[in-house]
Structure formats: structure tokens, C-alpha cells
Amino acid sequence: MNKEAISKRYMHFKESDFLTDSYFLEWVYRPSKELEAYWQEVITTVPQQRENIANARLYLQSTAFVTHTPTDETIDASWERHLDNIQQLTETKPVLRRVLLRVAAVLTGILIIAGAWFMLHSRGEDQMVASTGFGELKHVLLPDGSWVDLNANSKITYKNREVWLEGEAFFDVKQLSQQFLVHTKDLTVTVLGTVFDIRQRRSKTEIVLQSGKIKLSFKNSKAGDIIMNPGQLVSYNREHQQSETISTSPEKFSAWKNQRLILMDPKVSDILIYLEDNFGKKIIMEDPELNNRMVNGPILISSLDDALFVLSTVLNTEIVKRDSTTIVMRSRGDQ
């Protein structure tokens, strides 16, 4: 491609255009001398795109798959380095941070619906219901002034400072002098503090406390009440009727609010399960070995197609839509 063609192609590219350009992705994930020479030619020919190219490349390079089985110490250190890098970007590069946020908005088609008041339907004067479909987020203001960020495929029913939750939600509770309760299938949360996240999917309920204090009361008699402090994650398995408490970074757990997916030490299979729960599709990985690959770095999640595109590019798979509800990820070359 000559300089005139390069200039015509890339002159008006945005950061998001580079993130979805197959030739650019090939350069980032599978570089070669030819690709390096080509993109250096692009930078020389269209120097005003230098910053856009650098920002897009930086974002894609923050998502890297692990090709071995690391020790627990290695995983923890990797996460800490990665979060430190994100924090440094936030603190020292506000312009780049704004660029990355714009990229996420354009690339993934943000589906957050910012509504100050909601009333999907009413079952009485004080009882209200809000819900989200697959791939949809909602920011909800409750009548008592509390805020709820509702993740995809989720539902809350609210009455007199009591909430019944199906799915996942992030709570910022006001008026702490009055009791506030959140019920799931397996437990009740008594709010003694302010900000926390609850995820209730399949047979597992997970709660992460960001600030304040909350009490968990389990519906089965085998588990006693738990008082949570900030930075703790409680995971309850309904099948085994057991709970586990660990320390965590609340920002990782609630990253979905910013259109990112950051799971704790995730395998590809964990990511696919999360995408299934939030977008309502069955995702099949034909090569079972790929399910065990581990990943570092955030993945954008507000668009199923874009999340699968990033995964398929790095894993060298193709996406086959078998029908309206089933997606197959097949290794390239396997027919």
C-alpha cells in the first residue's frame, strides 16, 4: 500500500477504529517484521495518528493470555502490577484516561441507561420493580435516595427499604439510621454500612464490601451470620452449603459498572460463563484445552460481539453462530 493509500485509509481513524482493525490487531498480537515495517510507515505517513495508535496499542497490550500455569504468588504479583499500572494511568495521565473511556464508549456501544426515576410496573403504592435484559445495565435511584447499579439479566423488587435481588447489583445505601435489607435466594444482607456488590448466579452468591459494614444471614442453619468489613469477599455455594471469606480488591469485582470484566484468576471458561449469564447465549469452546487458558487484564463486556472478537483474536479461533442462541468458538483451520 503506497503512502497516498495509507493516508486515505487512516487519516480519519479514531482510537476505536484501530481497536477493531484486523491488520492492527494482527500487529499487536502476532507481530512480524513486515507488520512492524508497515505500521511504522503508517505513523510516518500520518503522524497525527501517532497518539491514537499508541493509545489503542497500549489498551490491547493490557490484555494478555497466560500460556503456563503460574503459582499463586505469581498470579497475585501480576494482578498487583496490573492494578498499579491502571492506577498510574488514572492519576498521572488524565488525558489518556479520557481517551480510553471514549474508546470504550464508542467501541462497545455503552448500554447504561441513566434514569433518575424508574417504574417498570407496580404491585402496590410502595412496591417497585426494575429489571435489565441481556447486555443491558441500569442506574437506578430508589425512593429513599439509595442508588443501585443493576447488571445485565438482573432484577430488583423494592418496598420499604427492602430489596429482593435476582442477578447482580451494586448498592450505595443512604439514610443508615434506618434498616435496609437485601434478599437473595440464599441469604439476607443487613446493611450496616454503605457500598457493596452482590452477584447471585447459578448456585453461587458472592458479596464484596467496598465501604462501611454489612451482616450476612444465611437461610440454611449450617452457616452462621457473618459481619463483613471493607475489602472482603464472601462466596457462598448453595450446593455444598458452605461459605468462604477472602480479601479482595472491590474495584475488580465491580468493574462491570465501567464496562470491563476483571475476574479473580480467571480461565477462559470463567469468562465464557460470565458472558453467557450476562448476554443469554450458549457459548461452546470446541477445543477444551483453550478453556483452561488464563488471562490477565480487563476485557470490555458491554458488547458480546466485541468481547468474543478480542477472545477469538488472541486464541486464534473463529466465531460460528450455530443458531440464535448458540455460539461456537472453533480453532482456525478446524472445519
N, C-alpha and C positions, 0 to 999 in steps of 0.2 A: 504494500500500500504506500503510495507516494505521499509527500508532505501535504499536497493540496487535499487529498482524500482524508488524511488523518485530521487535518484542521476542520474539514467539513463534518466529519463524524463526531469529533469530541469537543468542538468549540462550545456547544451549549449544554454539555453534560452537567448534571448535578451530582452530589455525592451519592444519592440513591441510585442514579443511573449506573455508576461504576459498580455498586454493590450487586447489581443484577445482570451485569455484562459477563457473558460466559468466558470471553477471552481474558478479561480482567481477573475473574475467579481462577482460571487456569494458571495465570501468572503467580497469584498469591499462594495457591495450594500446591501446585505442581510446577515450580519454576524450571526454566531451562535457559540456555544461553540465547536461543532465538527469541524467547519471550522477553528476557531481560533487555535485549537489544531493541526490540520493538517498543517496549514501554518507555525506555529512555528516549527513543526517538519521539514518542508522543509528548513527553514532558518538554523536550527541546522545541518541538514544533508548536505546542500550545502551552506556553509557560504559565499562563493564567490559571491553568488547571492543576498546577503542581500541588497546591494545598488540598484541593478536593481529592486528588489521587492519594496523597499521603494520609489523609483522614480516613478514607474508605479502606485503604490497605491496613491501617492501624486497627480499625474495628474488626476486620476479617481475621487478622492475625491473633486477636484476643480469643478466638475460638479455635482450640487445637485439641485433637484427639490423642489420647494416650495409647501407645502401642504395646505397653507391657503392664504387668500387674504390680503397682507400686506398694510400698509399705505404708502403714497408717501415718507414720511420721512424715513421709514424703508427700502424701496427699494433703495433710494439714499445712505443711510448709508452702506447698503450691497454692493452696487457697489463700493463705495469708498474703503471699506475694501478689496474687492477682487482685485481691481486695485493696491492698495498699496502692497498687497502680491505679485502680478506679478512683480511690480517694484522692490521689495526687492530681489526677485529671480534673476532679471536681474542684479542688482547692486552688490549683495553680494555672489551669487552662480553661477559664470560663468560656472563652470563645469557642474552643474545641468542644466543650461540653454542650453548648447550644447547638453546634453543628451536628453532633451525634444525636441529640434529641430530635432535630429536624429530620435527619435521615430516618430515624425510627418511625417518625410520624408519616413521612411520605412512602417509605418502603413497605410498611406493613398495614397501612390503612387503619389508623387508630380507631377502635370501636368504642372507646369510653363515651358514655352518654352522661354528660354533666347536667343533672337535673336537680334543682333546688328542692322541689317537692315531687312526690310520686303518689299515684293511686291507681294501680293496675286494676284492682277490683276490691270491693269492701264487703266484709261479712258482718258488719255492725258499725256503730258510730266510731268506735275506738280501734278496731282491728283493721290492720292494713297489710297488704301483701305486695312484695316486689320480687321479680324473678328475672333471670337472664337466659337467653338462648345459647346455643353452642357458638363459641367465638365472640361472645358479647360481654362487655364489662359495664357496670353501672356505679355511679357515685350518688349515694342516697342520703338525704337529710331526714332523720326521724323527727317526729313532732316534739320530742323532748330536747332537741338540739344536738343529739349524738349523730355521728357520721358513720356510714357503713360503705365500704368499697366492696361490691359484690362481684366475685369472679364468674367466669363463664359456667353455664349449666348449673346454676345455683338458685336458691330461693330462700327468702326470709318471710316469716309472718310475725307481725309486731302488734302487741297490745299491752298497755300499762307497764312499760319498761321491761317487758318480757319478749324475747325473740326466739323463734323456732327456726333453726337453720338446717338446710339441706344443701350440701356442696361446700363452698369456701367463701369466707368473708373476712375483711379486715375492719376491726371496730375501733372507733375513737369515742369513748363514752363520756358524757357530760353529767353534771349535777350528781356528784359522787355521794352526796348526803342521802340520796335515795337509792334503794336497792335496784340493781339491774341484773337480769338473768338471761343467759343464752343456753338453749337446749339443743342437743343433737340426739341422734339415736342412742348413743352410748353414755352420755354424761351431761351434766349441767354445770355451767360456768357461772359462779357468783362473782360479780365484778367488784373488786376492792381497789382497783386502780383504773387505768385509762385505756391504753393502746395495746391491742393484741390481735393475733390472726388465728383463725380456726379453719382447718381443712378436714372435711369428712367425706372420704371417697372409699367406695368398695367396703372392705371390712376394717379400715383403719381410720382413726381420728387423731389428728395432730394439732397441738396448740403451741404457739410461740408467743411469749410475752415480751413486748418492747419496752413498756414503762408501767410503773405502778405495781399492783398486786392483784392476783385472782385466785379463787379457790375452785378446784375441780371436784365434783361429787359424782362418782360412777354409779350406774344403775344396777350393776351386779354387786353382790355382797362380798366378793373376794378382794376387791380393791378398796382401800381406804381413801379418805379425802386427801388431796394434795394442794398445798399452798405454793403457788409459783412466784418466783422472783424474776426480774428482768434478765433477759439473755438465756432463759431456759426454754427447752423444747420438751414437751411431754407427748409421747406416742403411745396410743392405746390400740391393741389388737383385739377385735371383738371375738375372733375365732378362738384365741387362746386365753382371752380374758386377762391379759397381762398389760401392764404399762411400763414404760421406760422413760427416765428423765435424763437429759443430757444438756450440756451447754452448747449454744449455737450463736450465730450472728443473725439477729432478727431481720436485717436487711436482705439477707439471702432468701429467707423464707417468703417474704412479702414482695420480692422483686417483680412478681406478676403485675403489680399495680403500675409499674413503669414499662410494661410490655416486654419484660425479659423473663427468661426461665433460668433460675440458678438452683439446682437441686444439690443435696449433700452427697458428694462422691457418686454421681450418677453413672449408670451404664446406659448404653443406647436404649435398652429395653425399658428403663425407667422413664426416659424421655418420651418414648412412644406411648407408654401407658398414660402419661400426663396429657399428651396431645389427644389421645382417644377420649379421655374424660372431659376435656375442655372443648372439643370440636365435634364429638359424636360420630367419629368414623372408626372403623376397624382397620388397624394398620398391621400388615403382616410382613415380617422380615424373612425372606426366603432362605438366606444364609444364616443359620442360628449362631454361628461364631461371631457375626457382627453385633449381635445383641449384647455381647459381653464386653465390647469396646467401651472404654471410659472416656469421659470428656471433661475438659476444663474450659471455663469461660462462659459468658452469657449467651443465650440464644433468644432471638426475638420470637415472641409467641402469639402476637395478636392476629397473625395470618397463618393458617395451617399450610398453605401452599409455600410461603416463604420459609417457614421453619423446615419443612421437608426438603425444600430446594437446597438449603445450606447443608443439611444432613446428607443428602444424596450426593452432593458435590464432593464432600470430604470423604465419604465412604465409597465413592465410585460406584454408586448404584443408580438405577433408573426407577422412576416412579410410574407405576401402571395402575390406573383406576379401573379395577375389575368391574365395579358397578357403582351405584350412587352411594353406597355405604361402606365399601371395602377398597382399601388401597394396598397395593403390593409394592415392596421395595426389593428390586431384583438386581443382583450383581450384573454389571455391564458385560455383555458377551454371552450371558446365560439366556437362552431363548426357550 
